[in-house]
Amino acid sequence: MRRFPEDFVWGAATSAYQIEGAWDADGKGPSVWDAFAHTPGRIANGHTGDVACDHYTRFREDVALMADLGLKAYRFSISWPRVQPTGTGAANEAGLRFYSDLVDALLEAGITPWVTLHHWDLPLALQEEHGGWLSPRMADAFADYARICFDALGDRVRHWITLNEPWVTAVIGYGEGTFAPGLASADGPYRAGHEMLRAHGAAAEVYRREFQADQGGVIGMANNCDWREPASGAPADRAAAQRALEFYLGWFADPLYHGDYPASMRERLGGRLPTFSDEDRARLRGSADFFGLNHYTTHLVAHADGGGPVYDGANVGWAEDQDVAVSVDPDWPTTAMGWPVVPDGCRQLLGWIDDRYGRPPVVLTENGCAYDAEVVDGAVEDARRIDYHAGYLAACHDAIADGADLRGYFLWSLLDNFEWASGYDKRFGLHHVDFATGTRTPKASARWYRDVIARGGLTDDAAAGDGAAAPALASLPAGADAPARLRSPR
């Protein structure tokens, strides 16, 4: 039996645009994702989030699903344009009432709400009128929005996340241009990332100065990162893997824990990387009460002068700036997204965070997989999803044994939902959603996760699925020498 700590947080997660629907209901303003999805050619099959899972009208049904799972916590995001239609000004009371009712329903079911303030659906007016996350105005606007949410919900919400995966917005939204707002630029990611960090610092300062003492909550950020494993034991490849992690996770985590960007980014980018003011540094350093981590997969990294082939898309500028080539081992199993299933990468990454940031309390705010599974005779069998989560939870348990201070695990996702540019073709949910009727059907993985939560851990057979059986990274062929775990300097 792999038992987790008694106070371990067992949860599931979603985001507003992916499940709520009601895109223009009750005074909600348009978001950048509304505009992006309504642009022909942007989303697979022309799908949009206009209706999605219709969670806006069916949230009580979904809370009942959570209660049946025995969830201890539920992570959801607030749609900024539902609360402030243009991103500034007075609050839309109908929008706030929806989230207030959702929080009340969760608490009545004994489920702790974890609230994300921004999960990519920026008010469209802020993008069109000010340039969105490229604008220095955004820190003040975001702080004002955050204050509205803290004031309206903070009497019942004790766990806040400012930004979800700013890396994705910066690199894919403002660099590659295949996510909203759809801008392609070599330096756009660094500018957008900088303003998102400033916004986090401003919102965290508002919470701590005006609300935290009375409300007694905590605040942090949810960063995403794949593990970057050296492709060989060669020093150049080991240095490349370390550099890749610094350009990925260190980019957004170092300012929160050390007050500035990683030295490798400063050295390579020079004036292309914006500079924090003294006020920004003071706001950012120590601004996270916990380390939120979204983790899904692992890739191999080798040194490559001038960049190299990049797995899963060519990220404009950002990839080339690192001088790395990213690849996968062809023997690794993959999900429907094409992402390798390598549980040991999760253990390695948790150890890297532990080393670099001085053993912070960590919450795995997302971990999940997409697999196709249809409803047959009222049931959905999804053994590969069970194997995936069993493997990654076993890796989490190993990381705790190694000394990582892992406090919780949020499975992505509660429901099949709108998977961004992939539309509705990729299903991550514990519950199958018929998007024509809205019908929810629990999958076999939902029953499995309910049992894991009830036991507080994994039985030995539950941790022995295909995902858990994936080889430990240190045992993989790697040239003359198999690389030991990367140790990050603090």
Number of C-alpha atoms within 10 A of each C-alpha: 12 15 14 21 13 8 10 17 22 24 29 27 23 24 23 24 29 26 24 24 20 19 24 15 12 13 16 21 22 21 29 23 23 22 13 21 23 16 12 11 12 20 20 16 13 15 22 27 25 19 20 27 29 19 21 19 13 12 19 15 12 18 22 14 20 23 18 13 23 20 23 22 23 23 24 21 25 22 28 29 28 30 28 22 25 22 25 18 12 13 19 17 14 15 21 20 14 18 22 17 13 18 22 17 17 23 16 12 17 15 20 21 23 23 25 24 26 21 24 25 25 24 26 24 19 22 19 11 10 14 16 22 26 20 17 18 16 23 19 15 18 23 22 19 21 24 19 17 22 23 13 16 19 21 13 16 22 18 19 25 27 27 22 24 21 26 24 20 25 29 29 23 24 30 26 24 18 20 25 25 27 18 17 20 18 18 19 23 29 24 19 27 24 26 22 27 25 27 27 28 28 24 27 29 19 17 23 17 10 14 17 18 10 10 18 13 18 18 25 24 28 24 25 23 20 19 28 26 31 30 27 21 18 18 13 16 22 23 16 25 27 23 22 29 19 21 21 21 20 27 25 25 27 20 25 27 21 17 19 20 23 19 15 17 18 15 10 13 16 11 9 14 18 17 15 18 10 10 11 18 19 16 22 27 17 17 23 23 19 20 26 25 25 22 21 22 24 26 22 19 27 27 25 17 12 12 18 19 14 16 15 11 11 15 20 20 19 23 23 19 17 24 19 26 25 25 19 17 13 8 8 14 14 18 18 14 15 13 20 20 24 27 28 27 24 27 24 27 23 27 22 21 22 23 17 18 19 10 17 18 17 20 21 25 26 23 24 22 26 23 18 16 16 16 14 8 6 9 14 20 16 17 16 19 27 24 21 26 24 29 27 26 25 27 23 24 20 18 21 18 11 14 12 22 18 25 18 22 23 25 25 24 23 25 25 26 28 27 22 23 21 16 21 22 20 19 24 25 26 30 23 25 22 15 16 9 9 15 11 18 19 21 23 17 21 24 14 18 23 18 16 20 19 13 14 19 24 22 16 12 9 20 24 16 19 17 25 23 16 18 13 15 20 16 11 14 14 15 11 9 13 17 22 14 17 18 14 15 9 12
